[in-house]
């Protein structure tokens, strides 16, 4: 009787281990497919964003330090005093 119980126990462990490995293998394949899909989508989005850059539709305002020249060169604004104090 004891030998039969040991054989049944080992057979149950073998069948249970085999079924568990098959079930977990299918779940792992599903997860790999999902991860691959997500990575592919992220890669495609990165490529699309890298290729298309929106044009700037606004003009930059000149700062207070520089005059707003149209030729592209920035020159310092010169502030001239009307009079100087006598020393």
C-alpha positions as CSV (number, residue, x, y, z in Angstrom):
1,X,0.0,0.0,0.0
2,X,2.7,2.5,0.9
3,X,4.5,2.0,-2.4
4,X,1.3,2.6,-4.4
5,X,0.7,5.9,-2.4
6,X,4.3,7.0,-3.2
7,X,3.8,6.2,-6.9
8,X,0.5,8.0,-7.0
9,X,2.0,11.0,-5.2
10,X,4.9,11.2,-7.7
11,X,2.6,10.8,-10.7
12,X,0.4,13.6,-9.3
13,X,3.4,15.9,-8.8
14,X,4.6,15.2,-12.4
15,X,1.2,15.8,-14.0
16,X,0.6,18.9,-11.9
17,X,4.0,20.3,-12.7
18,X,3.5,19.6,-16.4
19,X,0.1,21.3,-16.5
20,X,1.3,24.2,-14.5
21,X,4.3,24.8,-16.8
22,X,2.1,24.6,-19.9
23,X,-0.4,27.1,-18.3
24,X,2.3,29.5,-17.2
25,X,4.0,29.2,-20.6
26,X,0.8,30.4,-22.4
27,X,0.5,33.3,-19.9
28,X,4.1,34.3,-20.5
29,X,3.6,34.2,-24.3
30,X,0.6,36.5,-23.9
31,X,2.6,38.9,-21.8
32,X,5.5,38.9,-24.2
33,X,3.1,39.8,-27.0
34,X,1.6,42.6,-25.1
35,X,5.0,44.0,-24.2
36,X,6.2,43.7,-27.8
37,X,3.0,45.6,-29.0
38,X,3.6,48.4,-26.4
39,X,7.3,48.7,-27.3
40,X,6.4,48.8,-31.0
41,X,3.8,51.5,-30.5
42,X,6.2,53.6,-28.4
43,X,9.0,53.2,-31.0
44,X,6.6,54.3,-33.8
45,X,5.4,57.3,-31.8
46,X,9.0,58.4,-31.1
47,X,9.9,58.1,-34.8
48,X,6.8,60.1,-35.8
49,X,7.5,62.8,-33.3
50,X,11.1,63.0,-34.3
51,X,10.2,63.5,-38.0
52,X,7.4,66.1,-37.6
53,X,8.3,69.2,-35.7
54,X,5.7,72.0,-35.6
55,X,6.8,75.4,-37.0
56,X,7.0,78.3,-34.6
57,X,4.1,80.6,-35.4
58,X,5.0,83.2,-32.9
59,X,7.5,86.0,-33.1
60,X,9.9,86.6,-30.3
61,X,9.6,90.0,-28.7
62,X,12.8,91.9,-28.4
63,X,14.1,92.3,-24.9
64,X,14.4,95.6,-23.1
65,X,18.2,95.6,-23.4
66,X,18.2,95.5,-27.2
67,X,16.5,97.4,-30.0
68,X,14.3,95.4,-32.2
69,X,16.2,95.7,-35.5
70,X,14.9,94.0,-38.6
71,X,18.3,93.0,-40.0
72,X,18.7,90.3,-37.3
73,X,21.6,92.0,-35.4
74,X,20.9,93.0,-31.8
75,X,22.4,96.2,-30.7
76,X,22.5,97.7,-27.2
77,X,20.1,100.5,-26.6
78,X,22.0,103.7,-25.8
79,X,20.4,105.8,-23.1
80,X,21.6,109.4,-23.3
81,X,21.3,111.8,-20.5
82,X,19.9,115.2,-21.1
83,X,22.4,116.7,-18.8
84,X,25.2,115.7,-16.4
85,X,25.7,116.9,-12.9
86,X,28.6,119.3,-12.3
87,X,31.3,117.9,-10.1
